[in-house]
Amino acid sequence: MSAAQVVAPVEIKDPQMRSLQFKYMDDLKAIGAEINNTSFPYPFYLSRKLDLDEQQQKSADQRSIRFDQFNGHTVLAITGNYYAAYSADQINKDQRARDTFVAVVEPILKTAVPKFQTNPDIQGYAVEISHHILGKVMGVSMERPENLMAFFPQNAALKLLSAKDGDGQQAALLQAQFFVNAEPVAIWLEGEGPQAGLKAPVPEAPAAAESANQVGANIIAGTDGHGSAANSVPSFPKPTKPANDVPHPQPRDTSPEVLASLQAANKQMLETMLKELDPQAHFVSYAAPSFIAFRQNIFLELSLNTTLN
């Protein structure tokens, strides 16, 4: 059964990757068998295709372990579907990424890395996992997939597995790359990283003004409503402002590239919304829902048929 988790070499187009798949087939089968026997908090399946519902997954192709290229690195690539559903209202994007990393990605790395830790042919590990999020669209509760991709260079993977404490693990994570629906994120095992301790400045008396050479950081609102640290910039003395003087928010990026990215990231959710709500909403068939820019904000545009009595 272990071969059922490994992509057949003849299906790999790249000659170099196909050669590695032949060469290390026994190791790949062993990894597949160990992952298959691992206990996860929620159902997990190795899968060639992401974003399947669990009933589809049970009969779908589960061969996902293969060699691939990522940013010019030869990596061991593993993909799968994890049937945990996170509340979008209670757990933010970074926290969802952390929970899936701890529950699924880390155990997979603990299985795979020892097989190739001294192998010069393998430069890293790429693991992509789809989990689910629960939220509301137009007042209707919906469940939709969200994909976490983790890339660990070989050194970062070894550092993670040999870490003696949380600080050592966090140092390894800082050398890795993480993406949620293709957008970069950071994973912090404790809290929410450096920005968790950043708070709005409290107005001070003029005598306690800042020194001119102090360096601060801008906080830019992300799409999920949580701040992320921007590049550090000089922070110069400013006149003391009244406590009720609220700063104007920075304008949101409404470029065509951002709109296209949102459209792609929410494709499945929009398709599900059309299917489930059309009997009540009567969507216009020739005008698909799309994200648009209006007055420096982003809106979801929906076209509906309305019958006038």
Rosetta silent file (secondary structure, phi, psi, omega in degrees, C-alpha in Angstrom):
SEQUENCE: MSAAQVVAPVEIKDPQMRSLQFKYMDDLKAIGAEINNTSFPYPFYLSRKLDLDEQQQKSADQRSIRFDQFNGHTVLAITGNYYAAYSADQINKDQRARDTFVAVVEPILKTAVPKFQTNPDIQGYAVEISHHILGKVMGVSMERPENLMAFFPQNAALKLLSAKDGDGQQAALLQAQFFVNAEPVAIWLEGEGPQAGLKAPVPEAPAAAESANQVGANIIAGTDGHGSAANSVPSFPKPTKPANDVPHPQPRDTSPEVLASLQAANKQMLETMLKELDPQAHFVSYAAPSFIAFRQNIFLELSLNTTLN
SCORE:     score description
SCORE:     0.000 S_00000001
   1 L     0.000  -20.849 -176.361    0.000    0.000    0.000 S_00000001
   2 H   -63.412  -29.100  178.856    2.947    2.390    0.514 S_00000001
   3 H   -65.390  -19.757 -178.577    3.333    2.770   -3.271 S_00000001
   4 H   -69.114  -11.486  179.216   -0.152    4.311   -3.290 S_00000001
   5 H  -102.273   -3.506 -173.617    1.323    7.494   -1.774 S_00000001
   6 E  -113.165  132.542  177.568    4.240    7.901   -4.236 S_00000001
   7 L   -68.083  135.567  179.025    4.023    9.383   -7.740 S_00000001
   8 L   -68.346  136.762 -178.649    5.188    6.920  -10.409 S_00000001
   9 H   -54.225  -37.665 -176.696    8.474    8.020  -12.062 S_00000001
  10 H   -65.132  -15.685  179.834    7.013    7.711  -15.570 S_00000001
  11 H   -88.544   -5.535 -178.339    4.502   10.452  -14.681 S_00000001
  12 L   -96.048  122.107 -173.759    7.236   13.002  -13.928 S_00000001
  13 L   -76.382  -39.765 -177.336    8.196   15.074  -16.976 S_00000001
  14 L   -66.688  122.080 -176.617   11.467   16.600  -15.740 S_00000001
  15 H   -59.062  -40.545 -179.308   14.266   14.083  -16.543 S_00000001
  16 H   -66.065  -44.438  179.661   16.321   14.980  -13.453 S_00000001
  17 H   -66.915  -38.119  178.580   13.333   14.681  -11.099 S_00000001
  18 H   -63.317  -39.784  178.173   12.247   11.454  -12.786 S_00000001
  19 H   -62.769  -42.611  178.112   15.737   10.008  -12.274 S_00000001
  20 H   -64.832  -37.195 -179.816   15.635   10.890   -8.556 S_00000001
  21 H   -62.818  -41.463  175.058   12.176    9.333   -8.270 S_00000001
  22 H   -64.006  -47.387 -171.817   13.552    6.044   -9.640 S_00000001
  23 H   -62.692  -40.479 -172.993   16.706    6.233   -7.528 S_00000001
  24 L  -111.545   26.031 -176.545   15.023    6.822   -4.164 S_00000001
  25 H   -56.804  -41.369 -179.073   11.737    4.968   -4.691 S_00000001
  26 H   -62.935  -41.236  177.524   12.257    2.715   -1.657 S_00000001
  27 H   -64.389  -41.168 -179.725   12.837    5.728    0.624 S_00000001
  28 H   -64.664  -40.054  177.563    9.756    7.467   -0.761 S_00000001
  29 H   -63.524  -39.246  179.132    7.617    4.372   -0.165 S_00000001
  30 H   -64.614  -40.450  177.544    8.877    4.179    3.422 S_00000001
  31 H   -62.749  -44.501  179.251    7.966    7.844    3.973 S_00000001
  32 H   -59.890  -42.223 -179.727    4.499    7.237    2.535 S_00000001
  33 H   -65.267  -41.394 -179.745    3.929    4.252    4.812 S_00000001
  34 H   -66.176  -42.909  178.398    5.031    6.193    7.920 S_00000001
  35 H   -63.274  -40.671 -179.350    2.820    9.176    7.092 S_00000001
  36 H   -62.562  -28.608 -178.697   -0.085    6.826    6.429 S_00000001
  37 L   -95.156    0.612  179.919    0.374    5.321    9.901 S_00000001
  38 L   -79.799  140.947  177.478    0.715    8.688   11.671 S_00000001
  39 L   -92.631  122.831  178.671   -2.159    9.827   13.879 S_00000001
  40 L  -110.468  156.014 -178.990   -3.325   13.396   13.147 S_00000001
  41 L   -58.180  -34.542  177.883   -5.839   15.464   15.173 S_00000001
  42 L  -131.635  164.277 -177.941   -8.274   15.411   12.228 S_00000001
  43 L   -54.569  134.048  178.341   -8.487   13.213    9.116 S_00000001
  44 E  -134.182  136.765  178.821   -5.522   13.708    6.792 S_00000001
  45 E  -131.274  130.936  164.854   -4.933   12.245    3.349 S_00000001
  46 E   -62.858  139.601 -174.467   -1.937   12.497    1.076 S_00000001
  47 L  -154.612  139.255  176.897   -3.411   13.775   -2.162 S_00000001
  48 L   -73.122  -29.541 -177.943   -2.330   14.757   -5.614 S_00000001
  49 L  -117.807  133.475  178.730   -5.140   17.314   -5.759 S_00000001
  50 L   -89.801  168.390  171.772   -5.933   19.866   -3.067 S_00000001
  51 L    68.329   27.045  174.036   -9.283   21.332   -2.002 S_00000001
  52 L   -88.994  148.882  171.341  -11.324   18.129   -2.315 S_00000001
  53 L   -77.162  164.288 -169.293  -14.139   17.396    0.096 S_00000001
  54 H   -64.533  -35.219  178.654  -13.562   14.313    2.224 S_00000001
  55 H   -65.014  -40.819  175.519  -15.958   12.063    0.324 S_00000001
  56 H   -64.119  -40.279 -175.314  -14.207   12.904   -2.951 S_00000001
  57 H   -63.194  -35.685 -176.477  -10.826   12.416   -1.306 S_00000001
  58 H   -59.801  -27.461  179.200  -11.572    8.870   -0.173 S_00000001
  59 L  -110.269    5.507 -176.627  -11.682    7.718   -3.798 S_00000001
  60 L   -87.959  166.052  178.752   -9.162   10.222   -5.214 S_00000001
  61 L   -65.896  120.312 -178.691   -5.536    9.661   -6.221 S_00000001
  62 L  -102.647   11.954  178.047   -3.416    9.791   -3.042 S_00000001
  63 L   -81.801  106.228 -176.416   -0.026    9.602   -4.765 S_00000001
  64 L  -130.580  -10.565 -175.134    1.591   12.910   -3.859 S_00000001
  65 E   -83.347  121.699 -176.022    5.183   12.199   -2.741 S_00000001
  66 E  -160.845  168.716  172.291    7.638   13.246   -5.428 S_00000001
  67 E   -95.228  143.232 -175.737   10.736   15.265   -6.244 S_00000001
  68 E  -152.068  179.977  176.751   10.175   18.723   -7.685 S_00000001
  69 E  -112.082  136.225  174.111   11.724   22.170   -8.156 S_00000001
  70 E  -138.535  115.553 -179.507   10.984   25.156   -5.914 S_00000001
  71 L    50.296   43.045  177.489   12.757   28.483   -6.530 S_00000001
  72 L    81.081    2.174  179.246   15.659   26.695   -8.183 S_00000001
  73 E  -104.656  142.000  171.677   16.001   24.105   -5.395 S_00000001
  74 E   -82.678  119.597 -173.477   15.503   20.368   -5.762 S_00000001
  75 E  -127.007  155.336  165.834   12.964   19.494   -3.078 S_00000001
  76 E   -85.577  118.519 -175.376   11.004   16.564   -1.759 S_00000001
  77 E  -108.200  135.104 -179.644    7.411   17.693   -2.334 S_00000001
  78 E  -138.174  130.527  178.583    4.403   16.363   -0.417 S_00000001
  79 E  -126.679  152.878 -179.746    0.789   17.541   -0.709 S_00000001
  80 E  -168.412  166.923  178.078   -2.339   16.575    1.179 S_00000001
  81 E  -111.538  127.333 -177.466   -5.795   17.489    2.449 S_00000001
  82 E  -115.319  120.154 -171.516   -6.359   18.029    6.182 S_00000001
  83 E   -94.718   53.909  166.448   -9.988   18.047    7.293 S_00000001
  84 E   -98.846  140.491  179.273   -9.773   20.507   10.157 S_00000001
  85 E  -120.236  116.217 -177.151  -12.181   23.445    9.886 S_00000001
  86 E   -98.054  142.577  175.129  -11.127   26.707   11.589 S_00000001
  87 E   -76.136  120.805  179.582  -13.491   29.532   12.487 S_00000001
  88 L   -65.236  -26.333 -179.586  -12.468   32.609   10.499 S_00000001
  89 L   -77.138  -28.979 -173.578  -13.970   34.814   13.238 S_00000001
  90 L  -104.451  -24.131 -175.953  -11.998   33.242   16.086 S_00000001
  91 L  -127.963  117.085 -177.018   -8.704   32.145   14.488 S_00000001
  92 L   -78.176  175.592 -173.124   -6.803   34.485   12.177 S_00000001
  93 H   -59.698  -45.718 -179.776   -4.786   33.466    9.125 S_00000001
  94 H   -63.654  -38.508  179.186   -1.396   33.298   10.867 S_00000001
  95 H   -68.164  -37.432  176.633   -2.855   31.219   13.710 S_00000001
  96 H   -64.137  -41.349  178.204   -4.471   28.811   11.242 S_00000001
  97 H   -61.804  -43.179  179.737   -1.132   28.427    9.485 S_00000001
  98 H   -62.885  -45.464 -176.827    0.591   27.735   12.813 S_00000001
  99 H   -63.394  -41.948  178.850   -1.978   25.146   13.900 S_00000001
 100 H   -70.836  -34.048  175.993   -1.771   23.231   10.619 S_00000001
 101 H   -61.214  -49.540 -177.226    2.024   23.434   10.664 S_00000001
 102 H   -65.514  -40.711 -174.504    2.198   21.926   14.162 S_00000001
 103 H   -77.287  -32.876 -171.061   -0.489   19.295   13.505 S_00000001
 104 H  -124.994  -52.923 -172.922    0.537   18.145   10.017 S_00000001
 105 H   -64.787  -46.349 -178.323    3.624   19.739    8.449 S_00000001
 106 H   -61.229  -46.217  175.993    5.986   19.169   11.379 S_00000001
 107 H   -60.022  -35.901  177.750    5.134   15.433   11.719 S_00000001
 108 H   -65.103  -42.853  178.281    5.646   15.015    7.961 S_00000001
 109 H   -63.361  -39.406  179.073    9.065   16.686    8.184 S_00000001
 110 H   -63.122  -27.306  177.230   10.013   14.455   11.119 S_00000001
 111 H   -82.130  -42.197 -170.957    9.251   11.477    8.896 S_00000001
 112 H   -84.760  -41.218 -172.017   10.843   12.709    5.662 S_00000001
 113 H   -59.864  -43.974 -178.991   13.950   14.663    6.670 S_00000001
 114 H   -57.542  -24.760 -179.513   15.899   11.773    8.289 S_00000001
 115 H   -73.098  -26.091 -172.373   15.768    9.892    4.967 S_00000001
 116 H  -130.315   15.128 -172.260   17.529   12.679    3.052 S_00000001
 117 L   -65.311  -25.633  178.824   19.315   14.821    5.654 S_00000001
 118 L  -112.583   14.713 -175.700   22.812   14.010    4.320 S_00000001
 119 L   -90.138  116.958 -178.182   21.806   13.581    0.682 S_00000001
 120 L   -68.726  -15.881  179.536   23.448   16.167   -1.621 S_00000001
 121 L   -73.807  -22.565 -173.176   20.741   15.619   -4.256 S_00000001
 122 L  -110.535  122.974 -175.115   18.038   17.081   -1.997 S_00000001
 123 L  -106.196   -4.809  179.672   18.177   20.771   -1.072 S_00000001
 124 E   176.268 -172.759 -175.114   14.921   21.183    0.796 S_00000001
 125 E  -137.788  131.938  178.353   11.337   20.158    1.497 S_00000001
 126 E  -122.572  117.011 -177.923    8.077   21.637    0.187 S_00000001
 127 E  -121.362  124.020  179.228    4.862   20.611    1.946 S_00000001
 128 E  -120.419  123.959 -175.093    1.475   21.970    0.852 S_00000001
 129 E  -125.983  133.650  173.984   -1.595   21.255    2.960 S_00000001
 130 E  -100.836  125.122  170.274   -5.216   22.269    2.403 S_00000001
 131 E  -119.074 -173.779 -175.853   -7.378   22.855    5.469 S_00000001
 132 E  -123.805  150.997  174.984  -10.824   24.466    5.764 S_00000001
 133 E  -125.438  145.517  179.931  -12.161   27.697    7.227 S_00000001
 134 E  -107.640  130.808  178.674  -15.693   28.454    8.399 S_00000001
 135 E  -160.364 -173.110 -178.923  -17.218   31.870    7.827 S_00000001
 136 E  -119.800  139.556  173.041  -20.243   33.720    6.500 S_00000001
 137 E  -125.700  120.021 -176.896  -20.944   35.101    3.036 S_00000001
 138 L    53.831   37.416  177.074  -24.034   37.311    2.713 S_00000001
 139 L    80.822    0.512 -178.863  -25.141   36.006    6.109 S_00000001
 140 E  -105.972  128.039  179.057  -24.901   32.351    5.074 S_00000001
 141 E   -67.568  131.777 -178.617  -22.445   30.053    6.878 S_00000001
 142 E  -139.130  152.619  175.361  -19.992   28.497    4.431 S_00000001
 143 E  -116.602  131.147 -179.367  -16.942   26.250    4.559 S_00000001
 144 E  -140.134  156.649 -178.332  -14.122   26.807    2.087 S_00000001
 145 E   -79.653  156.028  174.652  -10.557   25.525    1.617 S_00000001
 146 E  -143.303  135.399 -171.852   -7.381   27.428    2.451 S_00000001
 147 E  -111.161  127.657  175.239   -3.922   26.222    1.434 S_00000001
 148 E  -104.805  127.637  175.730   -0.728   26.395    3.502 S_00000001
 149 E  -118.541  129.619  179.810    2.582   25.905    1.701 S_00000001
 150 E  -122.550  129.323  175.071    5.824   25.471    3.697 S_00000001
 151 E  -119.100  122.932  177.679    9.333   25.433    2.205 S_00000001
 152 E  -117.329  115.575  168.193   12.269   24.386    4.368 S_00000001
 153 E   -59.624  159.267 -176.351   15.828   24.525    3.034 S_00000001
 154 H   -54.674  -44.496 -178.286   17.818   21.497    4.189 S_00000001
 155 H   -63.200  -40.435 -179.985   19.638   23.454    6.924 S_00000001
 156 H   -66.954  -38.615  178.708   16.388   24.891    8.315 S_00000001
 157 H   -64.578  -42.198  178.387   14.761   21.451    8.377 S_00000001
 158 H   -65.489  -39.184  178.938   17.722   19.970   10.257 S_00000001
 159 H   -64.513  -39.184  179.065   17.691   22.878   12.695 S_00000001
 160 H   -62.397  -45.999 -175.269   13.970   22.351   13.348 S_00000001
 161 H   -73.802  -24.755 -178.973   14.361   18.644   14.083 S_00000001
 162 H   -96.472   -1.838 -177.618   17.424   19.084   16.298 S_00000001
 163 L   -62.083  137.903 -179.355   16.030   22.036   18.281 S_00000001
 164 L   -92.449  -16.732 -177.489   16.042   21.498   22.057 S_00000001
 165 L  -152.121 -178.720 -178.225   13.457   24.160   22.878 S_00000001
 166 H   -63.156  -35.106  179.173   10.935   26.582   21.440 S_00000001
 167 H   -64.128  -40.737  178.523   13.562   29.226   20.709 S_00000001
 168 H   -65.558  -39.876  177.259   15.513   26.768   18.594 S_00000001
 169 H   -64.699  -42.194 -179.280   12.387   25.759   16.695 S_00000001
 170 H   -64.376  -37.869  177.451   11.449   29.392   16.100 S_00000001
 171 H   -60.375  -38.127  177.898   14.933   30.125   14.746 S_00000001
 172 H   -67.417  -40.361 -179.374   14.422   27.318   12.223 S_00000001
 173 H   -63.914  -31.762  179.826   11.005   28.664   11.207 S_00000001
 174 L   -69.920  -17.006  176.595   12.540   32.065   10.489 S_00000001
 175 L   -93.018   -6.350  179.535   14.759   30.388    7.872 S_00000001
 176 L   -96.690  174.256  175.922   11.753   28.755    6.185 S_00000001
 177 E  -124.804  138.923 -179.735    9.091   30.275    3.935 S_00000001
 178 E  -131.316  142.020  179.578    5.333   29.997    4.461 S_00000001
 179 E  -137.013  137.209  171.979    2.437   30.962    2.205 S_00000001
 180 E  -115.999  117.231 -174.020   -1.327   30.917    2.749 S_00000001
 181 L    49.433   44.992  175.493   -3.178   30.964   -0.573 S_00000001
 182 L    73.771    2.144  177.208    0.102   32.132   -2.178 S_00000001
 183 E  -100.348  130.289 -178.525    0.465   35.107    0.220 S_00000001
 184 E   -61.420  139.278  174.456    3.567   35.098    2.485 S_00000001
 185 E  -137.036  163.868  174.237    2.920   34.649    6.211 S_00000001
 186 L  -112.994  142.399  178.019    5.085   34.200    9.301 S_00000001
 187 L  -111.084  122.980  177.655    4.581   31.391   11.786 S_00000001
 188 L  -117.013  122.112 -176.714    5.261   32.088   15.464 S_00000001
 189 L   -69.436  -28.149  178.320    5.005   29.138   17.813 S_00000001
 190 L  -121.723  124.832  177.735    4.358   31.411   20.800 S_00000001
 191 L    68.232 -148.630 -178.110    2.042   34.409   20.546 S_00000001
 192 L  -125.310   30.842  174.887    1.926   36.372   17.303 S_00000001
 193 L    80.542 -169.756 -176.316    5.551   37.387   16.880 S_00000001
 194 H   -56.456  -36.213 -176.035    7.156   40.782   17.403 S_00000001
 195 H   -69.602  -13.727  179.537    4.045   42.697   16.388 S_00000001
 196 H   -63.264  -27.732 -177.637    2.075   41.155   19.267 S_00000001
 197 H   -94.384   -1.029 -178.880    3.859   43.515   21.624 S_00000001
 198 L   -84.958  126.246 -179.423    3.431   46.636   19.512 S_00000001
 199 L  -126.260  161.538  178.558    0.739   48.966   20.839 S_00000001
 200 L   -62.299  136.628 -178.166   -0.521   52.366   19.847 S_00000001
 201 L   -65.150  142.633  177.281    1.711   55.105   21.318 S_00000001
 202 L   -92.939  128.581 -179.446    0.388   56.958   24.357 S_00000001
 203 L   -55.875  136.390 -179.102    0.645   60.767   24.046 S_00000001
 204 L  -111.315  163.384  174.190    3.428   62.144   26.227 S_00000001
 205 L   -67.720  152.611 -178.812    4.056   65.520   27.802 S_00000001
 206 H   -53.631  -33.110 -177.121    6.231   67.870   25.672 S_00000001
 207 H   -67.385  -20.203 -177.148    9.135   67.416   28.090 S_00000001
 208 H  -105.198   31.616 -178.334    9.245   63.706   27.300 S_00000001
 209 L   -63.740  155.886 -179.041    9.463   64.102   23.521 S_00000001
 210 L   -70.133  153.194  174.240   11.267   61.456   21.489 S_00000001
 211 L   -77.827  153.310 -173.275   14.901   61.890   20.513 S_00000001
 212 L   -68.608  -22.476 -175.609   15.528   62.611   16.832 S_00000001
 213 L   -98.191   10.627  179.371   17.583   59.485   16.215 S_00000001
 214 L   -71.236  141.316 -179.910   15.035   56.961   17.532 S_00000001
 215 E  -110.477  130.552  178.462   14.046   54.272   15.025 S_00000001
 216 E  -121.014 -165.876  178.895   10.484   52.938   14.878 S_00000001
 217 E  -140.546  138.676  173.975    8.392   50.753   12.576 S_00000001
 218 E   -77.135  145.274  173.925    5.295   51.413   10.506 S_00000001
 219 E  -113.248  121.303 -177.031    2.361   49.053   11.032 S_00000001
 220 E  -109.592  130.244 -178.601    0.370   48.367    7.887 S_00000001
 221 E   -68.721  128.814  177.758   -3.067   46.775    8.101 S_00000001
 222 L   -87.122  176.845 -176.973   -3.159   43.403    6.360 S_00000001
 223 L   -68.591  -20.149  179.743   -6.114   41.909    4.518 S_00000001
 224 L   -96.270    6.933  175.816   -7.120   39.913    7.603 S_00000001
 225 L    89.613    0.193 -179.635   -7.165   42.996    9.806 S_00000001
 226 L  -107.354  145.753 -176.538   -3.955   42.231   11.699 S_00000001
 227 E   -74.341  154.435  172.276   -0.869   44.387   11.554 S_00000001
 228 E  -138.067  141.932 -174.342    2.422   43.387    9.994 S_00000001
 229 E   -71.570  130.258  175.066    5.706   45.159   10.455 S_00000001
 230 E   -92.531 -173.044  178.759    6.876   47.178    7.462 S_00000001
 231 E   -63.669  141.753  179.496   10.435   48.344    6.809 S_00000001
 232 E   -65.818  138.216  179.753   11.892   50.290    9.709 S_00000001
 233 E  -133.918  154.255  179.340   11.920   54.034    9.120 S_00000001
 234 E   -60.763  141.655  177.973   13.286   56.936   11.194 S_00000001
 235 L  -114.120  108.964 -174.993   10.867   58.229   13.806 S_00000001
 236 L   -97.146  160.129 -179.833   11.308   61.969   14.331 S_00000001
 237 L   -59.211  137.577  178.189    9.895   64.130   17.133 S_00000001
 238 L  -127.293  150.417  176.607    6.288   65.113   16.551 S_00000001
 239 L   -60.898  144.980  178.437    4.120   67.599   18.394 S_00000001
 240 L   -64.384  132.492 -178.475    1.993   66.054   21.110 S_00000001
 241 L  -106.991  152.174  174.250   -1.508   65.300   19.792 S_00000001
 242 L   -60.326  152.782 -177.160   -4.736   65.118   21.736 S_00000001
 243 L   -61.809  -27.134 -176.783   -5.733   61.589   22.732 S_00000001
 244 L   -93.514   10.535  178.701   -8.803   61.738   20.482 S_00000001
 245 L   -84.251   98.808 -174.970   -6.823   62.705   17.351 S_00000001
 246 L   -86.649  126.523  179.337   -7.220   59.527   15.277 S_00000001
 247 L   -68.805  150.273  177.650   -4.632   59.061   12.471 S_00000001
 248 L   -76.055  135.734  178.393   -5.905   58.476    8.950 S_00000001
 249 L   -67.978  150.997  177.323   -5.439   54.884    7.747 S_00000001
 250 L   -69.241  143.998 -179.521   -3.074   54.277    4.864 S_00000001
 251 L   -62.041  143.786 -178.598   -4.843   53.779    1.509 S_00000001
 252 L   -80.456  146.990  176.821   -5.444   50.165    0.571 S_00000001
 253 L   -73.356  114.313  179.878   -3.734   48.618   -2.442 S_00000001
 254 L  -118.143   29.515 -177.946   -6.464   48.273   -5.064 S_00000001
 255 L   -66.076  158.546  176.936   -4.233   47.524   -8.042 S_00000001
 256 H   -56.241  -33.443  179.814   -5.383   45.088  -10.768 S_00000001
 257 H   -64.772  -42.247  179.045   -2.779   42.610   -9.509 S_00000001
 258 H   -65.913  -42.339  178.855   -4.297   42.601   -6.005 S_00000001
 259 H   -62.418  -41.571  179.128   -7.826   42.229   -7.404 S_00000001
 260 H   -65.047  -38.209  178.979   -6.708   39.309   -9.584 S_00000001
 261 H   -64.916  -42.991  177.418   -5.015   37.672   -6.596 S_00000001
 262 H   -62.373  -41.538 -179.971   -8.191   37.991   -4.499 S_00000001
 263 H   -61.431  -43.496 -179.062  -10.258   36.565   -7.344 S_00000001
 264 H   -68.586  -41.734 -176.997   -7.962   33.543   -7.657 S_00000001
 265 H   -67.051  -27.798 -176.226   -7.708   32.954   -3.893 S_00000001
 266 L  -108.058   16.308 -176.590  -11.496   33.005   -3.470 S_00000001
 267 H   -55.894  -49.560 -177.012  -12.444   31.128   -6.642 S_00000001
 268 H   -64.296  -42.129  179.878  -13.744   28.047   -4.841 S_00000001
 269 H   -61.785  -41.878 -179.493  -15.670   30.099   -2.280 S_00000001
 270 H   -66.272  -39.810  178.284  -17.352   32.148   -5.043 S_00000001
 271 H   -63.728  -40.843  178.437  -18.305   29.017   -6.971 S_00000001
 272 H   -65.652  -40.431  179.207  -19.811   27.499   -3.820 S_00000001
 273 H   -61.453  -44.952  178.986  -21.686   30.715   -3.070 S_00000001
 274 H   -59.515  -43.584 -176.954  -23.185   30.780   -6.578 S_00000001
 275 H   -66.101  -43.687 -172.693  -24.282   27.164   -6.287 S_00000001
 276 H   -83.316  -29.788 -173.590  -25.817   27.432   -2.804 S_00000001
 277 H  -102.283   -9.808 -175.286  -27.391   30.896   -2.967 S_00000001
 278 H   -58.469  -37.815  179.384  -28.622   31.082   -6.568 S_00000001
 279 H   -58.935  -30.868  179.179  -32.135   29.735   -5.790 S_00000001
 280 H   -95.361  -36.506 -172.167  -32.709   32.713   -3.465 S_00000001
 281 H   -88.878  -27.919 -178.845  -30.425   35.372   -4.977 S_00000001
 282 L    58.826   63.312  179.384  -31.015   34.746   -8.739 S_00000001
 283 E   -66.493  148.704  175.020  -27.510   35.607   -9.922 S_00000001
 284 L   -75.401  123.738 -171.472  -27.023   36.849  -13.493 S_00000001
 285 L   -66.657  -30.310 -175.229  -25.451   33.929  -15.366 S_00000001
 286 L   -92.855    0.259  179.906  -23.276   36.033  -17.697 S_00000001
 287 L  -126.488   92.195 -177.630  -21.803   38.302  -14.987 S_00000001
 288 L   -68.528  149.008  175.071  -19.720   36.303  -12.531 S_00000001
 289 L   -55.735  137.959 -178.559  -19.017   37.745   -9.049 S_00000001
 290 E  -148.706  151.902  177.137  -15.815   39.781   -9.134 S_00000001
 291 E   -85.300  132.892 -178.546  -13.713   41.971   -6.871 S_00000001
 292 E  -129.745  158.738  176.178  -13.661   45.645   -7.898 S_00000001
 293 E   -98.739  134.448  178.649  -11.976   48.819   -6.682 S_00000001
 294 E  -151.772  118.928  178.897  -14.188   51.718   -5.553 S_00000001
 295 L    52.005   50.307  175.271  -13.094   54.792   -3.593 S_00000001
 296 L    62.351   24.869  173.290   -9.796   53.213   -2.476 S_00000001
 297 E  -133.335  166.687 -179.831  -11.523   50.100   -1.141 S_00000001
 298 E  -113.011  130.963 -178.779  -12.185   46.630   -2.521 S_00000001
 299 E  -127.708  153.335  172.611  -15.721   45.311   -2.911 S_00000001
 300 E   -93.297  117.455 -178.192  -17.272   42.081   -4.169 S_00000001
 301 E   -92.751  125.655  179.518  -19.619   42.960   -7.050 S_00000001
 302 L  -122.326  133.497  178.170  -22.678   40.708   -7.481 S_00000001
 303 L  -107.446  124.507 -174.994  -25.201   40.961  -10.328 S_00000001
 304 E  -122.876  149.406  170.861  -28.738   39.795   -9.498 S_00000001
 305 L   -90.102  129.441  179.825  -31.997   39.420  -11.416 S_00000001
 306 L  -123.083  131.578  178.542  -34.896   41.226   -9.738 S_00000001
 307 L   -98.281  123.961  179.550  -38.563   40.813  -10.653 S_00000001
 308 L   -96.004  130.509  178.505  -40.711   43.932  -10.241 S_00000001
 309 L   -91.735    0.000    0.000  -44.381   43.451   -9.406 S_00000001
